[in-house]
């Protein structure tokens, strides 16, 4: 089983929100949203060549995966802007369902992270926008 299939299997069987694999190294999380990816970035995780499986991937998460250096991402649901980020940065992307944009949790509008990076094209700028939006949401 390759790393991408292993990550997908972990996601399906482990009630995780994301799983990231390369060989014997595995990162998993039960946290929602972009938090697991931000945590990995803050820990200085170098995930070059890793494969990721995630329940929902919007444009913000896509930029964070770019910064983490993964080579492949599977998502249950992926936004078209996220797929575009992956294409642009040469990351293999696969999704069970592709949507125009990720909705917020109450399904009344855009996900705050998706809207925070909607008009951004650079991963570093997206990271700052995500951090700023999280600070605003926390009050």
N, C-alpha and C positions, 0 to 999 in steps of 0.2 A: 504494500500500500504506500503510495507516495504521500508527501507532506500535505498536499491540498486535500486529498481524500481523508487522511487522518484527522486534519482540522475539522472537516465537515462532519466526520463521524463523532468526534468529541462534542461538537456543537449540538448534534442531534440527540446524543445519548446522555449528555451530562448536565442538561438544564443550564448550560452556560450561555452568556450573551455573546461571548467571543472566545475563540481558541486560535492560537498562533503557534505553528510548529515548524521545526527544522531538525531532522534526525531525532536525537534523544531529548532535545530541548523543547519544552512545551510551556506556554503561558496561557492561562485560562482566567476568565472573570465571570462573576455573576452581576457585576455593576452594569447599570443601564447607560445609554447615551455614549458620549465620547470620553467619559471618565477613565475607563481602562486604558485607552490609548494615550491620554494625557499623563496618566500615572507612569506608563512605560517610558514616555518621552522624558518626564522629570527624573526618572531613575537612570537615564542615560542608556537605556536598552538599545543595543545595536542588532537590528533584526534583518540585516541584509540577506536576501535569499530565502527568508521565511515565507510560509504560506499561511494565510489567515482565513478564518471563517467567522462570519458575523451575522447576527440576525437582521440588522438594518444598517445600511450604509448610505449616508447622504454625502453631500459635497464636503462638509466639514470633516467627517471621518475619513473620506478619501484623501484629503490633504494631509491628515495626520498619519495615515498609512504610508504616504509618500515620504514624509519626514522620517518615519521609522525604517524605511528601506525595504519593505516587504516586496516580494516578486510576484505574488498572486493573491487575489482576494475573491472569496466566494461570499455571496450575501443571499439571505432569503428574500430580502427586498432591497433594491438599489435604485437611487434616483438617477435620472438621465445625466444631470450635471456631474454626479460622482463617476459614472461610467466614462464621461468625457475627460475627467481628471486622470483616471487610470490610463486611458488611451494615450493621452498627451505625455505621460511620464513612463510609458512602456511597461505598465503593470498588467498582467493577465487578470481579467475580471470576468466573473460569471455570476449570474443571479437567477433565482427561480422566477422573480417578478421584477420588472423594471417599471418605475413610476415617474411621472413628471417631476415630482418633488416629494420630500418627506414631510408628512403632516405632523403637527404638534400632538401631544398625547391625548388631548381632548378632541382632536380632529376638527378644530375650528379655524385652522389656518396653518401657515408654514411652521415647521419645527424652528425654534429660535436659533439653533446652530446653523441650520440650512440657510435661514435668512441672513444671519451674520456674515456668511461668506459668499452670498449669492453673486455679488459683483467682483469677487476677488479672483485673481489668477495666479498668485504666488503662494506656495506652501507656508513660507515664513510669515507672510502677512495674514494668512488664514489662521495660523496658530495664535497670533496676537488678537485677532478679532474674536476667536473662540474664548480665549481667556478673559477678554473684556466683557463679553456677553455673560459669561458665568459669574463674574463679579457683580454685574448689574442684576442678574436673576437672584443672587444670594442677598441682595439688598445692601 
